[in-house]
Amino acid sequence: MLEKILILLCLSSALAEQPCKPDASDGYKVRLSIKTALGDEAYVWNENEMFLFRATLAFAMRSHLNGQEFDVSNIIVCDETPRVTFWFVVTSPLNTSGLVDKGVVEEAIRMSRNRINSAFLLTDKTLEFIGITPTLTAPVNPDTPPWLIVFGVVMGAVGAGIIVVLVSPLVLKKRKKNEETDEDEEETGVKAVENGSTREGVYNMSFSDDERLTQM
Amino acid sequence: MKLTLPNPGLEDRILSHKELDKLEEEEAGDRPKWDNKAQYMLTCVGFCVGLGNVWRFPYLCQSHGGGAFMIPFLILLVLEGIPLLHLEFAIGQRLRRGSLGVWATIHPYLTGVGIASMCVSLTISLYYNTIIAWIMWYFFNSFQNPLPWSQCPTNANLTGFVSECERSSPVDYFWYRETLNVTPRIEDDGGLQWWIVLCHICAWSVLYICIIRGIETTGKAVYVTSTLPYVVLTIFLIRGLTLKGSLDGVKFLFTPDLAELAKPSTWLDAGAQVFYSFSLAFGGLISFSSYNSVHNNCEQDAVIISCINGFTSVYAATVIYTIIGFRATERFDSCLSGNILTLLNAFDLPEGNVTGSNYDQVFQHLNETHPDVIQHLDLKTCNLNTFLSEGVEGTGLAFIVFTEAITKMPVSPVWSVLFFIMLFCLGLSSMFGNIEGVVVPLQDLKVFPKTWPKETITGITCIICCLVGLIFLQGSGNYWLSLFDTYGGSIPLLVVAFCEMVSVVYIYGIDRFNDDIKFMIGHKPNFFWQATWRVISPLIMFVILVFYVVTKVSEKLLYKAWDPESEKFPTLEDKSYPAWIYVIIFILAGIPCIAIPSGICRIKRLLHLEECC
């Protein structure tokens, strides 16, 4: 009798262990690269960390399948290596011998990937679920590309500069003209004409106000 | 051997020494003048120091035996560069005309030399400003973090990266696809790329505002454009030396390999580099020198500018190679980490078991115990020297290699902005000389009516060049640019420079030239100048020209294309040009050379030209 019970127990425990094995159809391989991610601040991977992993995964399953109460015991882990890789399978809380479908597990993990990563201070690259590719973050596309803004600034400055350089001699010329017409109106009786461009012109003294000097 | 060809009427065409002194005293004459000596020196330095110093010289140095390359470079600098430079300065200062005017004055038959000079300056102006447009595009894109060329863009459904980018690299993708949008072959023109057209217009506008009134405005602009590159190079040197692996780069650059000195191609490349680096035969230097006072010491100027140019080349090479050393070390480290990770994952070893130092032993051990597993792993060979000798030159260096190195430095946008400002200043200051070599001959040829103000003339030149330059903004623009660069900017310059030397020494007369220099600077040029002007430099020019023509003619005409569908992708594929390109090559290289003897036909027109001054 006792022997039968023992055999039954062994069989049942063996059966219970069977769902988790390497290359299980509904299981995933996990690889952690803690030293690569954290360098000197790396923590040691031990039983407690493994417990946290199973709890996080149960949390992910709970969040995805609302209503079903997954527990740490539903996450079965096996084939741990010193590299820190292992396989896991998820059993359904409603039917302990049945495994949750691979696709469902994948979706659950994708949804809570960020939370799982943060629990271990790792990233998508250092906490790998072999077979689940990380979804890339959508790039931030600003309405105006930044380069167009800088281009606008530079082009505006250059355009303004060109206009200033082209217009300023004309403005100066106009101002000079106005000043010259003012001076002409002030000079009465003095018909001395200075030819401004050549300095070799002879200054004609005959029409300057000599009258002041002559005593006669 | 005082061979001088008969040159009647020369006395009538040039101002005598007495007249020159009188002109100087009375400050009459409508020729523009430099505000001070510094402006003149900075303009010439800016013209000579250009993009070639940054991206051609380091490559040549590294590929021709490192430190050993300095020997032919320095020898040819002294025997070829300095004499030619002194010659151009002296003849410009003496005859007080732009390049076309100088050759027409020496002998009316030689006008063709001036026209050839102008054609080459025009060809080079057209494509050089497109490079500046590309630099501006990268500059505008540097004001964001992370830099757009640091990561691949994601594809439409966010499952991965764009395939072209995945297979090559983010920097390659940004250059070939997002900047150039390059077509796989030169026949497909791909249409105009509007973003580069905007940068092109911006580049020409900036150039216009700097040259709007000739040296009046250029002289002010060079205070910034000629000095800023040195400041930035120094900043990069300090930054570069603090990066890991920089000294490996510098050591690699300067390690001499004296065996290279025996190869003629080393000497040929050194000679060509000295020649192109000095921007000789463009006509710009003659023009700039003609705005000087008659008694300016052009001999001293030539020596100073040559030294500055040589020093800048070596300095820039050092800076570039500190950064390249850093990049190579980064690549090596990531290659090694990749291999280590692959090994750890394959054999499930704990992290930290395999490091850089014990990688080889572990690899050896694993190869012996599990050879079949190792074979399937596809491990890469990581060799630092291979990464260092991925020598790139030209646009590849600036826009691919250097930008990649910048993304790996902390605070990348700052370094990117600095780097592209430096390239922009280097390019712009060279453009001043190029445009001078175009605008002044056009004025001498009386293409524009004399009443038109200078602003209009420079404006029209800029607009026309901007419009013609649209060829380089198409999808196939990059291929057109390298075509123009290889054939339009090389052989004609060598021919013109050779003709210049022969004209001054044998047609103008070396005796007269010596007397002129004695009048200008106070002493007759010594034996060194006599020997180089009469024999050594023309001989060197001739040898370089012959070798160049022979190499170019004998090699098959190929261009490197970026073809995502080729098997060798991402390596550039060699494709041969279509038949009609040969016509274009002939036009580019042939027309300036043919222009030289064509001057004989223009005598009649020129005799009317000589009325002024």
Interface residues (C-beta under 8 A of the other chain):
Chain A: R31 S33 I34 K35 T36 T81 P82 R83 V84 T85 T133 T135 L136 A138 P139 P146 W147 L148 I149 V150 F151 V154 M155 V158 G159 G161 I162 V165 L166
Chain B: M136 W137 F139 F140 N141 F143 Q144 P153 T154 L158 T159 G160 F161 W195 L198 C199 I201 C202 S205 V206 Y208 I209 I212 R213 T217 L341 L344 N345 F347 D348 L349 P350 E351 G352 E455
